[in-house]
């Protein structure tokens, strides 16, 4: 296996074309009717209302759970990171964020305070002091792109979605600004454009999906000068990570962060000390989305019948009203 800032298998990850859901148009009335509701219309509309309600309930409960066996991720070896922050510059450049000259990112004074991703910086690097004589550790953070993301589960309108290829993507055109996704995220890495009063968005790493669909590496991975970031298939990255631990037991703690945390993540980490000493949350192996989905299923189960009834009555009203003359 190659441990470089190239695809782990030397080939670009294959993208998939996302399909669109088509809507069925129902024409009221049959040949020979006067615009009233026929039995055929009634049955057809009943089926459409039921299917629409079921689809809405499923979408609200977390979206697409079908993941590709070839889904990708990034392995971050924190023992190699030198804190150059070139990944920050590359991310800002790729996403059109406010950015300075590359040499300005050599400024180490930013490490005096703990930083987290913001609406202007989708990824940041923090420095943790030496422990037991070891050197400082620099930690790159961004959206972790969970296998079973709590943000997508909490989103009421499907603005957050886990793609089969791995990235958790955000569709601003669907977002209603409730920010439930930010509350649900166990890592608290999503941010919000509070400074934009009219068109605020949730902001997060999109895993450079447009680049990877063109067969290119994520910008931060391509920019890393010490090959601390390795892009590839998630299953192969896990094999590589455990090989490094097995071959260098004195260099790493026996833990691949993100393999199981919160149900697993697309970003995986190796380090020379316990991850709780580096600001990583101590999470179990169960995704928080499982709890939110259980609650949502209970709510929708109780409201399913009345919602379907009101929807059906509204549809019938529109049909029976169709042929009437207007004043």
LODREN-917690 format. One record per residue: residue in three letters; x, y, z of N, C-alpha, C in turn; residue number from 0. Coordinates in steps of 0.001 Angstrom, whole numbers, plus 500000, padded with zeros to 6 digits. Layout:
<sites>
 res   n_c1   n_c2   n_c3  ca_c1  ca_c2  ca_c3   c_c1   c_c2   c_c3   n
 ALA      X      Y      Z      X      Y      Z      X      Y      Z NUM
...
</sites>
This chain:
<sites>
 res   n_c1   n_c2   n_c3  ca_c1  ca_c2  ca_c3   c_c1   c_c2   c_c3   n
 UNK 500833 498799 500000 500000 500000 500000 500863 501245 500000   0
 UNK 500411 502248 499293 501165 503493 499262 500622 504420 500314   1
 UNK 501503 505016 501092 501087 505954 502133 501501 507345 501718   2
 UNK 500874 507857 500673 501231 509168 500156 499982 509982 499976   3
 UNK 500163 511259 499618 498984 512087 499404 498464 511857 497985   4
 UNK 498341 510594 497647 497669 510160 496437 496645 509137 496864   5
 UNK 495777 508733 495927 494802 507705 496257 495543 506462 496705   6
 UNK 495042 505815 497741 495762 504693 498343 495972 503553 497365   7
 UNK 495044 503414 496401 495207 502340 495435 495721 502847 494093   8
 UNK 496037 504160 494047 496610 504723 492823 495602 505076 491764   9
 UNK 494308 504895 492056 493278 505200 491073 492255 506112 491700  10
 UNK 491606 506973 490900 490604 507882 491456 489369 507120 491889  11
 UNK 488749 507639 492956 487504 507033 493415 486426 507312 492387  12
 UNK 485624 506322 492086 484587 506499 491086 483412 507232 491688  13
 UNK 482899 508224 490952 481734 508957 491438 480468 508291 490971  14
 UNK 479345 508744 491548 478058 508229 491136 477169 509389 490771  15
 UNK 476300 509160 489840 475359 510184 489454 474143 510082 490334  16
 UNK 473837 511177 491016 472704 511172 491919 471419 511292 491102  17
 UNK 470478 510439 491375 469234 510463 490645 468256 511447 491242  18
 UNK 467297 511908 490443 466256 512820 490923 464939 512079 490988  19
 UNK 464133 512445 491973 462834 511805 492137 461810 512565 491319  20
 UNK 461158 511875 490401 460177 512526 489555 458820 512558 490222  21
 UNK 458020 513611 489961 456682 513731 490531 455669 513288 489493  22
 UNK 454618 512606 489923 453582 512126 489015 452447 513133 488965  23
 UNK 452094 513564 487777 450987 514511 487622 449693 513741 487465  24
 UNK 448671 514091 488223 447370 513439 488157 446389 514387 487491  25
 UNK 445776 513931 486417 444803 514765 485691 443420 514427 486192  26
 UNK 442682 515359 486796 441376 515046 487351 440359 514723 486275  27
 UNK 439469 513799 486637 438387 513454 485735 438778 512424 484713  28
 UNK 437880 511560 484319 438083 510587 483267 437241 510986 482068  29
 UNK 437497 510353 480933 436684 510613 479742 435237 510290 480057  30
 UNK 434342 511207 479735 432939 510978 479973 432474 511489 481318  31
 UNK 433362 512086 482147 432941 512641 483423 432800 514133 483273  32
 UNK 432270 514783 484275 432039 516225 484218 432987 516963 485147  33
 UNK 434124 516345 485465 435085 517035 486330 434990 516574 487755  34
 UNK 434079 515673 488111 433975 515165 489465 435053 514135 489734  35
 UNK 435054 513575 490933 436059 512600 491347 435600 511201 490980  36
 UNK 436324 510561 490074 435994 509191 489710 436626 508226 490697  37
 UNK 436168 506979 490656 436745 505971 491537 438224 505776 491215  38
 UNK 438570 505815 489953 439958 505636 489550 440839 506756 490099  39
 UNK 440323 508018 490032 441066 509152 490596 441271 508973 492089  40
 UNK 440203 508525 492769 440275 508378 494224 441358 507382 494618  41
 UNK 441373 506227 493953 442381 505214 494264 443778 505734 493960  42
 UNK 443903 506416 492818 445214 506925 492407 445729 507956 493415  43
 UNK 444868 508871 493817 445282 509899 494756 445578 509321 496136  44
 UNK 444845 508328 496538 445113 507692 497826 446510 507110 497853  45
 UNK 446882 506449 496753 448219 505858 496682 449312 506905 496695  46
 UNK 449093 508015 495964 450089 509079 495921 450278 509710 497293  47
 UNK 449189 509971 497995 449283 510587 499316 450021 509681 500291  48
 UNK 449687 508390 500254 450356 507453 501162 451838 507362 500862  49
 UNK 452189 507296 499573 453603 507186 499194 454370 508441 499563  50
 UNK 453735 509603 499368 454400 510854 499702 454680 510958 501186  51
 UNK 453688 510579 501999 453874 510617 503444 454975 509671 503883  52
 UNK 454980 508465 503318 456008 507491 503691 457390 507981 503297  53
 UNK 457492 508594 502116 458792 509093 501671 459278 510219 502557  54
 UNK 458360 511106 502958 458745 512207 503831 459209 511721 505178  55
 UNK 458543 510704 505729 458940 510159 507011 460318 509538 506931  56
 UNK 460581 508787 505862 461890 508147 505711 462980 509186 505558  57
 UNK 462708 510232 504790 463731 511265 504579 464068 511966 505877  58
 UNK 463040 512198 506721 463298 512905 507966 464072 512060 508943  59
 UNK 464135 510768 508719 464786 509876 509667 466198 509503 509259  60
 UNK 466864 510368 508513 468291 510149 508301 468739 509993 506877  61
 UNK 467810 509852 505914 468223 509816 504518 468842 508504 504111  62
 UNK 469712 508588 503118 470297 507404 502492 471243 506677 503442  63
 UNK 470971 505391 503711 471832 504599 504571 472601 503544 503773  64
 UNK 472434 503534 502447 473119 502556 501611 474501 503079 501257  65
 UNK 475544 502475 501853 476909 502940 501632 477644 501999 500689  66
 UNK 478447 502569 499829 479230 501783 498883 480378 501086 499606  67
 UNK 480699 499883 499167 481874 499188 499700 483155 499935 499342  68
 UNK 483089 500782 498313 484251 501539 497858 484303 502943 498456  69
 UNK 483470 503217 499452 483423 504571 499998 484798 504978 500519  70
 UNK 485062 506266 500410 486411 506770 500663 486513 507506 501995  71
 UNK 487754 507806 502367 488029 508537 503592 489458 509043 503578  72
 UNK 489880 509588 504712 491246 510089 504872 491808 509568 506187  73
 UNK 493043 509066 506137 493769 508672 507335 494744 509795 507680  74
 UNK 494630 510322 508905 495491 511405 509372 496484 510824 510375  75
 UNK 497754 510888 510044 498797 510422 510954 499346 511634 511695  76
 UNK 498888 511813 512938 499264 512992 513704 500731 512990 514110  77
 UNK 501397 511844 514021 502829 511812 514334 503655 512413 513202  78
 UNK 503042 512605 512040 503749 513183 510893 503440 514664 510705  79
 UNK 502292 515119 511196 501871 516504 510967 502847 517472 511642  80
 UNK 503263 518510 510900 504215 519495 511417 503551 520839 511709  81
 UNK 502237 520927 511550 501524 522163 511859 501783 523293 510891  82
 UNK 502088 522977 509639 502390 524023 508656 501140 524770 508206  83
 UNK 499976 524162 508407 498680 524759 508074 498490 524971 506572  84
 UNK 499273 524252 505764 499061 524315 504309 497675 523779 503950  85
 UNK 497185 522835 504734 495844 522280 504492 494770 523354 504675  86
 UNK 494973 524244 505649 494030 525349 505862 494000 526260 504643  87
 UNK 495187 526617 504152 495262 527491 502983 494579 526851 501785  88
 UNK 494857 525578 501551 494285 524878 500394 492772 524802 500491  89
 UNK 492257 524571 501691 490805 524489 501887 490154 525837 501622  90
 UNK 490750 526905 502171 490211 528247 501925 490208 528568 500430  91
 UNK 491299 528243 499768 491424 528530 498336 490381 527761 497529  92
 UNK 490219 526488 497826 489286 525644 497076 487842 526082 497264  93
 UNK 487497 526570 498453 486105 526901 498765 485796 528389 498672  94
 UNK 486739 529163 498138 486488 530584 497951 486363 531355 499251  95
 UNK 487024 530886 500306 486990 531561 501597 488035 532676 501621  96
 UNK 487863 533653 502519 488908 534667 502670 490244 534000 502964  97
 UNK 491279 534421 502262 492555 533721 502346 493701 534712 502259  98
 UNK 494837 534377 502842 496022 535213 502730 497045 534557 501833  99
 UNK 498227 535120 501819 499333 534510 501093 499775 533249 501831 100
 UNK 500335 532301 501096 500705 531029 501694 501681 531209 502860 101
 UNK 502619 532139 502729 503616 532314 503785 503000 532836 505084 102
 UNK 501821 533470 504995 501169 533989 506193 500718 532858 507119 103
 UNK 500586 531655 506583 500134 530532 507403 501280 529921 508212 104
 UNK 502462 530500 508075 503569 530086 508935 503464 530707 510325 105
 UNK 502541 531632 510494 502364 532316 511776 501876 531321 512833 106
 UNK 502726 531022 513796 502394 530046 514838 501623 530651 515993 107
 UNK 501392 531966 515976 500669 532595 517085 499215 532133 517160 108
 UNK 498685 531607 516055 497301 531130 516073 497139 529946 517018 109
 UNK 498237 529271 517345 498156 528115 518227 498020 528508 519700 110
 UNK 498058 529813 519991 497930 530257 521375 496523 530027 521914 111
 UNK 495559 529903 521024 494170 529658 521426 493628 528453 520670 112
 UNK 492700 527752 521300 492043 526633 520638 491070 527176 519598 113
 UNK 491127 526625 518428 490235 527051 517354 489336 525896 516929 114
 UNK 488234 526253 516338 487331 525260 515761 486879 525772 514397 115
 UNK 486381 524901 513531 485911 525371 512225 484848 526458 512370 116
 UNK 484893 527431 511481 483939 528528 511475 483351 528673 510076 117
 UNK 482485 529651 509910 481900 529891 508585 482935 530368 507588 118
 UNK 484080 530841 508073 485145 531320 507205 486303 530339 507069 119
 UNK 486323 529313 507905 487422 528341 507897 486831 526952 508144 120
 UNK 486776 526136 507111 486140 524829 507226 487037 523797 507888 121
 UNK 488330 524069 507933 489254 523188 508651 490272 524048 509384 122
 UNK 490688 523616 510559 491698 524346 511335 492650 523336 511970 123
 UNK 493849 523824 512280 494851 522999 512954 495131 523602 514324 124
 UNK 495096 522774 515365 495442 523184 516720 496705 522465 517168 125
 UNK 497419 523076 518094 498632 522460 518630 498424 522107 520096 126
 UNK 498787 520866 520447 498689 520402 521821 500100 520245 522373 127
 UNK 500312 520676 523619 501672 520722 524179 502272 519335 524351 128
 UNK 503598 519278 524542 504273 517986 524748 503730 517288 525993 129
 UNK 503790 515978 525967 503355 515172 527110 504410 514103 527369 130
 UNK 504993 514110 528577 505991 513107 528936 507226 513151 528066 131
 UNK 507647 514340 527661 508857 514463 526865 508627 514357 525372 132
 UNK 507431 513982 524957 507135 513880 523526 506998 515275 522918 133
 UNK 507062 515341 521608 506942 516626 520923 505479 517069 520886 134
 UNK 505215 518350 520620 503830 518810 520487 503115 518060 519363 135
 UNK 501809 517976 519469 501000 517302 518454 500080 518328 517802 136
 UNK 500085 518353 516482 499204 519239 515725 498030 518420 515203 137
 UNK 496829 518928 515427 495613 518180 515107 494757 518968 514127 138
 UNK 494551 518410 512953 493653 518998 511940 492233 518528 512220 139
 UNK 491284 519473 512239 489889 519111 512474 489003 519684 511379 140
 UNK 487935 519000 511083 486938 519368 510090 485742 518436 510303 141
 UNK 484697 518591 509520 483586 517634 509577 484148 516229 509429 142
 UNK 483690 515298 510277 484229 513943 510284 483541 513028 509264 143
 UNK 482448 513475 508654 481729 512693 507650 481390 511295 508205 144
 UNK 480553 511311 509222 480182 510072 509929 479524 509057 508996 145
 UNK 479708 507798 509328 479065 506721 508584 477543 506789 508717 146
 UNK 477075 507100 509899 475642 507254 510174 475458 508612 510844 147
 UNK 475444 509692 510046 475547 511039 510603 474309 511499 511367 148
 UNK 474556 512006 512569 473469 512538 513376 472889 513800 512755 149
 UNK 473738 514589 512060 473239 515818 511437 472182 515517 510381 150
 UNK 472425 514502 509554 471457 514133 508517 470193 513566 509133 151
 UNK 470357 512831 510227 469198 512263 510900 468322 513349 511509 152
 UNK 468963 514399 512047 468214 515469 512713 467593 516444 511722 153
 UNK 468115 516500 510489 467625 517470 509509 466201 517125 509079 154
 UNK 465296 518091 509197 463878 517849 508906 463559 517882 507425 155
 UNK 464443 518470 506619 464122 518695 505205 465107 518055 504245 156
 UNK 466013 517226 504746 466958 516551 503869 468050 517438 503328 157
 UNK 468361 518545 504013 469442 519415 503549 470807 518786 503794 158
 UNK 470904 517923 504806 472120 517155 505069 471885 515726 504601 159
 UNK 472860 515177 503873 472670 513830 503327 474000 513097 503239 160
 UNK 474000 511849 503656 475171 510986 503512 475120 510339 502142 161
 UNK 476165 510536 501352 476209 509929 500029 476805 508532 500119 162
 UNK 476480 507648 499185 477047 506294 499217 478565 506278 499158 163
 UNK 479169 507308 498524 480618 507338 498366 481360 507783 499622 164
 UNK 480648 508297 500620 481289 508680 501875 480996 510080 502367 165
 UNK 481069 511133 501512 480857 512487 502011 479449 512721 502559 166
 UNK 479374 513546 503596 478096 514081 504069 477978 515469 503461 167
 UNK 477003 515662 502585 476909 516915 501837 475717 517738 502321 168
 UNK 475780 519017 502021 474778 519988 502482 474188 520708 501285 169
 UNK 472847 520789 501237 472135 521472 500161 471470 522711 500752 170
 UNK 472087 523877 500512 471577 525120 501096 470183 525465 500594 171
 UNK 469814 525007 499392 468500 525349 498836 467362 524691 499613 172
 UNK 467673 523631 500360 466646 522963 501159 466616 523452 502604 173
 UNK 467715 524029 503052 467885 524357 504467 466872 525410 504916 174
 UNK 466279 525208 506100 465337 526173 506678 465962 526907 507863 175
 UNK 467233 526671 508128 467932 527409 509168 467615 527002 510588 176
 UNK 467088 525799 510794 466737 525372 512157 467968 525044 512992 177
 UNK 469063 524683 512338 470350 524375 512964 470305 523153 513889 178
 UNK 469296 522298 513697 469255 521049 514471 470489 520203 514177 179
 UNK 471000 520316 512949 472189 519542 512574 473375 519923 513455 180
 UNK 473502 521197 513771 474606 521662 514595 474485 521146 516023 181
 UNK 473258 521098 516519 473024 520586 517868 473309 519089 517920 182
 UNK 472936 518385 516857 473049 516921 516854 474480 516438 516678 183
 UNK 475339 517228 516026 476698 516779 515719 477484 516505 517002 184
 UNK 477969 515281 517207 478718 514978 518433 480093 515627 518466 185
 UNK 480574 516105 517319 481893 516737 517254 481810 518266 517276 186
 UNK 480607 518817 517032 480392 520267 517053 481294 520996 516058 187
 UNK 481396 520437 514847 482274 521033 513841 481524 521817 512778 188
 UNK 480204 521741 512733 479446 522546 511772 479354 523984 512297 189
 UNK 479310 524958 511389 479210 526369 511761 478042 527003 511009 190
 UNK 477771 528270 511292 476619 528955 510701 477015 530378 510328 191
 UNK 476512 530851 509223 476825 532193 508745 475922 533226 509420 192
 UNK 476165 533464 510687 475364 534442 511421 475532 535845 510843 193
 UNK 476657 536089 510209 476933 537414 509669 476101 537731 508427 194
 UNK 475451 536714 507847 474619 536922 506658 473151 536872 507073 195
 UNK 472562 538037 507269 471203 538105 507810 470152 537539 506851 196
 UNK 470344 537708 505543 469318 537308 504585 469532 535914 504005 197
 UNK 470774 535522 503830 471040 534222 503198 472042 533399 504007 198
 UNK 471783 533167 505279 472745 532376 506076 472714 530909 505679 199
 UNK 473856 530259 505803 473960 528835 505514 474699 528138 506654 200
 UNK 474454 526845 506775 475315 526009 507597 476570 525750 506767 201
 UNK 477735 525828 507387 478974 525603 506646 479743 524442 507260 202
 UNK 480323 523621 506420 481101 522473 506854 481918 521970 505676 203
 UNK 482927 521181 505963 483688 520507 504920 482756 519632 504087 204
 UNK 482842 519752 502763 482041 518920 501861 482893 517793 501267 205
 UNK 484082 517605 501841 485002 516553 501399 485474 516769 499962 206
 UNK 485469 518044 499529 485898 518371 498151 485238 517424 497144 207
 UNK 483946 517242 497287 483255 516255 496454 483374 516557 494961 208
 UNK 483367 517852 494618 483491 518181 493189 484856 517765 492659 209
 UNK 485889 517860 493489 487232 517444 493067 487317 515929 492938 210
 UNK 486835 515210 493938 486967 513753 493908 486130 513134 492797 211
 UNK 485016 513771 492440 484221 513265 491326 484941 513456 489991 212
 UNK 485907 514371 489962 486726 514552 488755 487982 513685 488803 213
 UNK 488101 512876 489848 489265 512020 489980 490437 512690 490659 214
 UNK 490203 513848 491285 491271 514564 491973 491210 514301 493473 215
 UNK 492301 514599 494166 492350 514456 495613 491677 515641 496285 216
 UNK 491175 515469 497508 490729 516634 498276 491871 517642 498375 217
 UNK 491531 518924 498401 492557 519972 498346 493559 519858 499480 218
 UNK 493086 519563 500701 494004 519488 501837 494972 518317 501692 219
 UNK 494491 517200 501177 495338 516022 500991 496408 516302 499936 220
 UNK 495995 516929 498838 496937 517225 497756 498007 518209 498207 221
 UNK 497687 519066 499173 498602 520132 499584 499573 519700 500671 222
 UNK 499277 518651 501419 500097 518275 502574 501529 517931 502141 223
 UNK 502545 518670 502648 503921 518445 502185 504613 517253 502837 224
 UNK 504052 516712 503930 504723 515620 504650 503936 514316 504570 225
 UNK 502899 514307 503752 502090 513102 503533 501485 512578 504834 226
 UNK 501045 513525 505677 500346 513140 506905 498915 512730 506610 227
 UNK 498423 513068 505423 497049 512756 505020 497078 511748 503877 228
 UNK 496346 510668 504048 496270 509632 503011 494811 509424 502628 229
 UNK 494531 509581 501345 493173 509426 500804 493025 508034 500204 230
 UNK 491886 507397 500411 491655 506092 499807 490350 505483 500268 231
 UNK 490160 504226 499947 488981 503507 500414 489064 503345 501930 232
 UNK 487937 503535 502589 487943 503488 504054 488426 502139 504574 233
 UNK 487997 501056 503969 488406 499742 504478 489915 499537 504322 234
 UNK 490493 500044 503238 491931 499908 503040 492722 500835 503967 235
 UNK 492162 501993 504255 492816 502898 505203 492883 502272 506595 236
 UNK 491845 501557 506980 491848 500890 508282 492919 499800 508329 237
 UNK 493074 499071 507236 494131 498054 507172 495492 498721 507308 238
 UNK 495693 499817 506585 496953 500548 506648 497217 501066 508056 239
 UNK 496190 501621 508696 496353 502171 510041 496773 501096 511037 240
 UNK 496131 499953 510992 496476 498881 511926 497852 498282 511612 241
 UNK 498247 498294 510353 499594 497847 509999 500647 498777 510609 242
 UNK 500402 500079 510560 501347 501027 511142 501456 500822 512658 243
 UNK 500342 500606 513313 500361 500376 514761 501115 499092 515079 244
 UNK 500838 498050 514317 501483 496754 514566 502994 496818 514310 245
 UNK 503393 497544 513290 504813 497618 512934 505596 498642 513761 246
 UNK 504874 499569 514407 505532 500611 515202 504816 500785 516537 247
 UNK 504820 499775 517389 504046 499844 518643 504519 500950 519572 248
 UNK 505777 501364 519472 506255 502443 520324 505900 503820 519811 249
 UNK 505431 503893 518584 505129 505193 517951 503673 505592 518128 250
 UNK 502791 504593 518170 501357 504873 518190 500672 504223 519393 251
 UNK 499581 504856 519853 498671 504168 520764 497857 503196 519915 252
 UNK 497429 502111 520511 496690 501081 519769 495217 501483 519641 253
 UNK 494999 502473 518823 493638 503006 518670 493572 503793 517361 254
 UNK 492646 503435 516505 492375 504213 515299 491105 505003 515560 255
 UNK 491258 506286 515818 490079 507090 516133 489237 507279 514874 256
 UNK 487935 507010 515022 487015 507105 513902 486637 505754 513330 257
 UNK 487356 504715 513751 486980 503380 513278 485611 503001 513836 258
 UNK 485387 503310 515105 484121 502944 515733 483388 504138 516343 259
 UNK 484081 505207 516678 483455 506334 517364 482223 506845 516621 260
 UNK 481142 507039 517382 479885 507566 516825 479373 506734 515660 261
 UNK 479661 505440 515677 479241 504573 514588 480218 504520 513440 262
 UNK 481373 505191 513581 482389 505214 512532 482361 506518 511751 263
 UNK 483534 506962 511313 483647 508207 510547 484529 507978 509323 264
 UNK 484448 508902 508375 485269 508807 507166 486678 509342 507394 265
 UNK 486859 510176 508412 488187 510660 508788 488695 509789 509922 266
 UNK 489885 509239 509747 490485 508305 510704 491809 508882 511181 267
 UNK 492142 508650 512456 493333 509279 513036 494224 508269 513745 268
 UNK 495533 508505 513632 496551 507809 514412 497281 508844 515254 269
 UNK 497691 508462 516484 498391 509392 517364 499328 508633 518289 270
 UNK 500186 509397 518982 501150 508783 519891 500702 508830 521343 271
 UNK 499474 509305 521584 498940 509393 522947 497427 509249 522902 272
 UNK 496773 509031 524035 495314 508884 524029 494635 510098 523390 273
 UNK 493621 509833 522616 492976 510906 521865 492246 511892 522760 274
 UNK 491843 511453 523952 491190 512390 524873 492153 513483 525322 275
 UNK 493460 513254 525217 494450 514280 525559 494667 515260 524414 276
 UNK 494033 514991 523283 494203 515838 522096 492902 516510 521682 277
 UNK 491948 516550 522603 490705 517255 522335 489626 516460 521639 278
 UNK 489869 515167 521375 488849 514341 520724 487810 513913 521753 279
 UNK 486525 514001 521438 485507 513557 522393 485540 512050 522580 280
 UNK 485281 511615 523797 485248 510186 524122 483847 509668 523825 281
 UNK 483682 509096 522655 482361 508674 522182 482274 507154 522133 282
 UNK 481078 506647 522299 480855 505221 522154 480791 504833 520687 283
 UNK 480512 503569 520443 480477 503060 519071 479097 503180 518429 284
 UNK 478130 503694 519170 476776 503853 518630 476582 505279 518147 285
 UNK 476047 505436 516947 475788 506765 516416 474654 507442 517181 286
 UNK 474791 508728 517518 473680 509457 518133 472440 509462 517264 287
 UNK 472612 509219 515959 471469 509213 515046 470478 508119 515402 288
 UNK 470936 507038 515999 470020 505950 516342 468984 506409 517357 289
 UNK 469392 507258 518305 468444 507780 519290 467471 508748 518643 290
 UNK 467996 509687 517818 467111 510666 517199 466123 510000 516255 291
 UNK 466556 508958 515546 465650 508272 514634 464574 507516 515396 292
 UNK 464913 506958 516543 463914 506258 517350 462832 507239 517797 293
 UNK 463261 508451 518207 462293 509462 518636 461423 509901 517459 294
 UNK 462077 510158 516300 461318 510607 515136 460327 509556 514669 295
 UNK 460746 508305 514670 459840 507244 514240 458617 507195 515139 296
 UNK 458815 507394 516436 457686 507386 517353 456738 508531 517079 297
 UNK 457298 509720 516793 456457 510883 516519 455670 510684 515232 298
 UNK 456361 510271 514171 455686 510120 512887 454682 508984 512903 299
 UNK 454963 507957 513703 454016 506851 513786 452696 507345 514345 300
 UNK 452747 508252 515332 451536 508774 515935 450793 509728 515032 301
 UNK 451512 510465 514190 450879 511476 513342 450594 510976 511936 302
 UNK 450991 509770 511615 450856 509291 510242 449413 509287 509774 303
 UNK 448517 508729 510588 447111 508612 510172 446460 509977 509950 304
 UNK 446514 510918 510933 445881 512215 510672 446523 512980 509525 305
 UNK 447844 512883 509365 448480 513574 508250 447992 513026 506912 306
 UNK 447878 511720 506833 447401 511116 505590 445961 511533 505312 307
 UNK 445135 511573 506375 443736 511946 506205 443612 513377 505682 308
 UNK 444336 514315 506319 444263 515711 505875 444795 515862 504462 309
 UNK 445859 515144 504143 446397 515214 502795 445409 514690 501767 310
 UNK 444771 513591 502094 443805 512991 501178 442590 513894 500993 311
 UNK 442093 514480 502088 440933 515379 501986 441270 516600 501142 312
 UNK 442515 517122 501315 442915 518262 500507 442971 517913 499034 313
 UNK 443479 516722 498712 443562 516294 497320 442177 516121 496726 314
 UNK 441270 515525 497502 439897 515320 497018 439223 516664 496768 315
 UNK 439471 517606 497695 438876 518923 497528 439320 519599 496248 316
 UNK 440577 519470 495931 441087 520081 494700 440489 519429 493466 317
 UNK 440314 518103 493514 439769 517390 492357 438310 517744 492128 318
 UNK 437537 517711 493189 436095 517971 493040 435826 519424 492672 319
 UNK 436787 520281 492979 436649 521699 492703 437059 522042 491268 320
 UNK 437715 521081 490605 438405 521373 489343 437438 521815 488251 321
 UNK 436284 521148 488146 435395 521414 487025 434397 522515 487266 322
 UNK 434402 523121 488448 433414 524140 488761 433757 525467 488084 323
 UNK 432695 526210 487743 432908 527523 487150 433327 528506 488221 324
 UNK 434210 529394 487896 434667 530424 488831 433906 531712 488566 325
 UNK 433548 532460 489600 432832 533728 489395 433723 534754 488722 326
</sites>
